[in-house]
Amino acid sequence: MTVPPTSDQAGSAEAPGSRPPTHGLIGPFTGRHLVILVATVAGVTALILVLFQPVGHPGRGSELPAPGASFFLLGEEGTGLAVGQRPPELVK
C-alpha cells in the first residue's frame, strides 16, 4: 500500500498560477491591514472627542453653569408633592 506524498514531501508540486503563502508584518496581517486599523482607531477617537466636547467655551463670552445647575430655566422652585398627594390634572 502506497501513501500519496503530502505537499511538503512533493517539493514544488504546486498548481500553476498559485501563489505561495505570504506572511504579514504581524501574523497574517499585512502593512495595509495595520494602516487601515490605525486610521480607523484614530478616526473613531477623533469623532468621540468632537462629539463629547462641552457646548460652551469659557473665554468666548459664554460661561458654563456651576456644577449642579441646570442649563435651562424651568420656572420657580416649588416644594413638590407630599407623600400620598396626587398631581394636578393636566389642562389641554
Distance bins in CASP14 RR format, pairs under 12 A and 6 or more apart:
PFRMAT RR
TARGET T0000
AUTHOR 0000-0000-0000
RMODE 2
METHOD distances of the structure
MODEL  1
3 9 0 0 0 0 1 0 0 0 0 0 0
3 10 0 0 0 0 0 1 0 0 0 0 0
4 10 0 0 0 0 1 0 0 0 0 0 0
4 13 0 0 0 0 0 1 0 0 0 0 0
5 11 0 0 0 0 1 0 0 0 0 0 0
5 12 0 0 0 0 0 1 0 0 0 0 0
5 13 1 0 0 1 0 0 0 0 0 0 0
6 13 0 0 0 0 1 0 0 0 0 0 0
7 13 1 0 0 1 0 0 0 0 0 0 0
7 14 1 0 0 1 0 0 0 0 0 0 0
7 15 0 0 0 0 0 1 0 0 0 0 0
7 18 0 0 0 0 0 1 0 0 0 0 0
7 20 0 0 0 0 0 1 0 0 0 0 0
7 21 0 0 0 0 0 1 0 0 0 0 0
8 14 0 0 0 0 0 1 0 0 0 0 0
11 20 0 0 0 0 0 1 0 0 0 0 0
12 18 0 0 0 0 0 1 0 0 0 0 0
12 20 0 0 0 0 1 0 0 0 0 0 0
14 20 1 0 0 1 0 0 0 0 0 0 0
14 21 0 0 0 0 0 1 0 0 0 0 0
21 27 0 0 0 0 0 1 0 0 0 0 0
21 28 0 0 0 0 1 0 0 0 0 0 0
22 28 0 0 0 0 1 0 0 0 0 0 0
22 29 0 0 0 0 0 1 0 0 0 0 0
22 30 1 0 0 1 0 0 0 0 0 0 0
22 31 0 0 0 0 0 1 0 0 0 0 0
22 32 0 0 0 0 0 1 0 0 0 0 0
23 29 0 0 0 0 1 0 0 0 0 0 0
23 30 0 0 0 0 1 0 0 0 0 0 0
23 31 0 0 0 0 0 1 0 0 0 0 0
24 30 1 0 1 0 0 0 0 0 0 0 0
24 31 1 0 0 1 0 0 0 0 0 0 0
24 32 0 0 0 0 1 0 0 0 0 0 0
24 33 0 0 0 0 1 0 0 0 0 0 0
24 34 0 0 0 0 1 0 0 0 0 0 0
25 31 1 0 1 0 0 0 0 0 0 0 0
25 32 0 0 0 0 1 0 0 0 0 0 0
25 33 0 0 0 0 1 0 0 0 0 0 0
25 34 1 0 0 1 0 0 0 0 0 0 0
25 35 0 0 0 0 0 1 0 0 0 0 0
25 37 0 0 0 0 0 1 0 0 0 0 0
26 33 0 0 0 0 1 0 0 0 0 0 0
26 34 1 0 0 1 0 0 0 0 0 0 0
26 37 0 0 0 0 0 1 0 0 0 0 0
27 33 0 0 0 0 1 0 0 0 0 0 0
27 34 0 0 0 0 0 1 0 0 0 0 0
28 34 0 0 0 0 0 1 0 0 0 0 0
29 35 0 0 0 0 0 1 0 0 0 0 0
29 36 0 0 0 0 1 0 0 0 0 0 0
29 37 1 0 0 1 0 0 0 0 0 0 0
29 38 0 0 0 0 0 1 0 0 0 0 0
30 36 0 0 0 0 1 0 0 0 0 0 0
30 37 0 0 0 0 0 1 0 0 0 0 0
31 37 0 0 0 0 1 0 0 0 0 0 0
31 38 0 0 0 0 1 0 0 0 0 0 0
31 39 0 0 0 0 0 1 0 0 0 0 0
32 38 0 0 0 0 0 1 0 0 0 0 0
32 39 0 0 0 0 0 1 0 0 0 0 0
33 39 0 0 0 0 0 1 0 0 0 0 0
33 40 0 0 0 0 0 1 0 0 0 0 0
34 40 0 0 0 0 0 1 0 0 0 0 0
34 41 0 0 0 0 0 1 0 0 0 0 0
35 41 0 0 0 0 0 1 0 0 0 0 0
35 42 0 0 0 0 0 1 0 0 0 0 0
36 42 0 0 0 0 0 1 0 0 0 0 0
36 43 0 0 0 0 0 1 0 0 0 0 0
37 43 0 0 0 0 0 1 0 0 0 0 0
37 44 0 0 0 0 0 1 0 0 0 0 0
38 44 0 0 0 0 0 1 0 0 0 0 0
38 45 0 0 0 0 0 1 0 0 0 0 0
39 45 0 0 0 0 0 1 0 0 0 0 0
39 46 0 0 0 0 0 1 0 0 0 0 0
40 46 0 0 0 0 0 1 0 0 0 0 0
40 47 0 0 0 0 0 1 0 0 0 0 0
41 47 0 0 0 0 0 1 0 0 0 0 0
41 48 0 0 0 0 0 1 0 0 0 0 0
42 48 0 0 0 0 0 1 0 0 0 0 0
42 49 0 0 0 0 0 1 0 0 0 0 0
43 49 0 0 0 0 1 0 0 0 0 0 0
43 50 0 0 0 0 1 0 0 0 0 0 0
43 51 0 0 0 0 0 1 0 0 0 0 0
44 50 0 0 0 0 0 1 0 0 0 0 0
44 51 0 0 0 0 0 1 0 0 0 0 0
45 51 0 0 0 0 0 1 0 0 0 0 0
45 52 0 0 0 0 0 1 0 0 0 0 0
46 52 0 0 0 0 0 1 0 0 0 0 0
46 53 0 0 0 0 0 1 0 0 0 0 0
47 53 0 0 0 0 0 1 0 0 0 0 0
53 64 0 0 0 0 0 1 0 0 0 0 0
54 60 0 0 0 0 0 1 0 0 0 0 0
54 62 0 0 0 0 0 1 0 0 0 0 0
54 63 0 0 0 0 0 1 0 0 0 0 0
54 64 1 0 0 1 0 0 0 0 0 0 0
54 65 0 0 0 0 0 1 0 0 0 0 0
54 71 0 0 0 0 0 1 0 0 0 0 0
55 62 0 0 0 0 1 0 0 0 0 0 0
55 63 0 0 0 0 0 1 0 0 0 0 0
55 64 0 0 0 0 1 0 0 0 0 0 0
55 65 0 0 0 0 0 1 0 0 0 0 0
55 71 0 0 0 0 1 0 0 0 0 0 0
56 62 1 0 1 0 0 0 0 0 0 0 0
56 63 0 0 0 0 1 0 0 0 0 0 0
56 64 1 0 0 1 0 0 0 0 0 0 0
56 65 0 0 0 0 1 0 0 0 0 0 0
56 71 0 0 0 0 1 0 0 0 0 0 0
57 63 0 0 0 0 1 0 0 0 0 0 0
57 64 0 0 0 0 1 0 0 0 0 0 0
58 64 1 0 0 1 0 0 0 0 0 0 0
58 65 0 0 0 0 0 1 0 0 0 0 0
62 71 0 0 0 0 0 1 0 0 0 0 0
63 69 0 0 0 0 0 1 0 0 0 0 0
63 71 0 0 0 0 0 1 0 0 0 0 0
64 71 0 0 0 0 1 0 0 0 0 0 0
65 71 1 0 0 1 0 0 0 0 0 0 0
65 72 0 0 0 0 1 0 0 0 0 0 0
65 73 0 0 0 0 0 1 0 0 0 0 0
70 77 0 0 0 0 0 1 0 0 0 0 0
79 85 0 0 0 0 0 1 0 0 0 0 0
80 87 0 0 0 0 1 0 0 0 0 0 0
80 88 0 0 0 0 0 1 0 0 0 0 0
81 87 1 0 0 1 0 0 0 0 0 0 0
81 88 0 0 0 0 1 0 0 0 0 0 0
END
